[in-house]
Amino acid sequence: MPGDATLYVVDTSSLIEMKWYYPISIFESLWMKCETLMHNSRMCAPVAVFDELNHKDDELTAWARGNYKYLFQECTDFQVEMVHEILSKFPKLIDPNRETEQADPFVVALGLERRDGPQKSLVPLEVVVVTQERSTPERRTAKKKVIIPEVCRHYNLPCITLINMIAREGWKF
């Protein structure tokens, strides 16, 4: 397979967009391919992503609950340290007025942990963050909320969109 040595760390935005544009009931094979990645330890997300999804009662939340043990990674001490570092460098990555946990810094922290920590396979994995957030010249000059691709760029952590992940895997539908 084209991306066998790639681990994808997925953001909430990609899962939500996948639900909108590729509903489980219509694009079942896409969701099954993602489940295969998860079962092969090639796709994961921080538990903070689950927390962002879990407030709705829809098909995506049901899917996330059903795949919890394969997709979601519990927060580690390393990730907590990295979240503190990330937020000290990029405080606008989160909204300080929002009362619920925000997954963005945890997505990057999990990516860094999986990239820089001990590998759990004989084949070294390339760790890639998957998010629908996009950095544009207008966005950069507006100095608004910092987005995941900008933080990933700072840490030299590859960052792609969902459609790029599908293309990297060579999936055809």
N, C-alpha and C positions, 0 to 999 in steps of 0.2 A: 504494500500500500504506500502511496506517496508520502504521507506524513507520519509514518510509524514511529519516528523519534521525536514527536511533538506532543507536549502537554499543553492543553488549552485551559486557561483560568478565565472563567466566564463571569461577566458582569450582569447585573439585573436587566439592564437595558437590552441586551442581546436576547435574553430569554423572553422578555415582553414583546420585542419586535418579532421574534420567531412565532410567538402565539398569534400576533395580529396578522402577519403576512402568510404564515404557513401553519394554519390551525391543525392541531393534532388529528382531528377527525377527518381531515382531507389529505394531509401530508404525513400520514402515519410512518412511511418509510424514512423520512428525514428524522423524526423523533426517535425511531428505532436505531438509526445509525448513531445518533448522539448517545443513546443508551449503551450501545456497543463500546463507544469511546469511554464512557464512564466505567463500564465493567472491566475494561482493559486498563484502567487507571491513567487514561489519557485526557480526561476532561474532569474539571472540578471547579468548585466555587466556595468561597467562604460562607460560613453559616449566616453571616450578616446579609447575604443575598437572599437566603431563605426567609429571614426575618422581614425583608422588604416585600417579598411576595406573599407571605402568609396572612396578610390582612384581608385578602380577597377570597371569595369562595367561587373559584372558576376552574376551568379545565387545566390551566397552567399550574395553579396551586395544588390541585389534586395530583398532577404529574410530579411536581416537586416533592410532595409528601411521599408518594410511592417510590421515588428514587432517592430519598434522603440519604441513606447510608452509602450510596455509590457516588453521589454528586457533591455533597456538602462536607467541608472540612471544618472541624472544630478549631477555634482560635488557640494559638500557642503563645507562649511567653515571647518567642522571637517576633511573632506577628504584632503583639501588643507594643513591643519596643519599636518596631518598624512603623506602626501607625503613628506613634508619638513623633518619630523623626519626620515622617512624611508631612504630618500636620504642622510641625514647627517650620518646615520649609514652604509648605503650600497650604496656609490656613484657609484659603478660599476654595479648597477642594470640597468642603462641607458647608452646609448652611447652619451657622451657630444658633439660629432661632428655631430650628426644627427639633421637635421633642423626641423623635424616634431615631434609633441608630441608623447611620448612613453607611452603606457598604463600600463606597468607592475607595477609601484608604485601605480597607481590608482586602479588596481585590488586588491592589498593587502589592500589599504586604505578603499575601499568599504567593503571588508570582515571584517575588524576590526570595521568599523562603524556599520555594521549590527549585528556583534557579541556583541559589547560592548554598543551600543546605546539602546534606548528604543525599546522593542519588539513590533511589530505591530500585533501580534496574541495572542490568549489565550494559545496556545501550544508553549512552548519555542522552538525556532529553533536552530538546530546545523548549523553553517555557515561553509561551505566547499568551498575552492577555487579549481577550475578545470582548469588545464593547462597541456599541453603536454611537458613542460620543465621537464627534469629529472636531478636529482643530482646523480653523480657517484663519486666513489673514485678518479678516474683520474681527473675529473673536479675540485674537491675540492683541489687537490694538485697543479693544474695548476694555480690557483689564477687568472683565467680569469674573464669574466663577471659573476656577481652574478645573480642567477636565482630565479624565484618566489618561488620554494619549499624551498630554503635556507632562504629566508626572512620570509616565513610563519612559518618555524620551530622556528625561533627566537621569533616570536610573539605567539607561541603555537596555530597557526591557521591551522586546518587540510587542507591538499592539496592532491588532487588525480588527476588521468587522466580521460579522457573522458570514456574509457572503464570501469574504476572503477565506474563512475557515473551510467553508464548503468546497471552494475551488482548490485549496491546498490539499484537501483530502481526496480530491478527484471524484467527488460524488456527482452522479448524473441522475436526473429525475425526468 
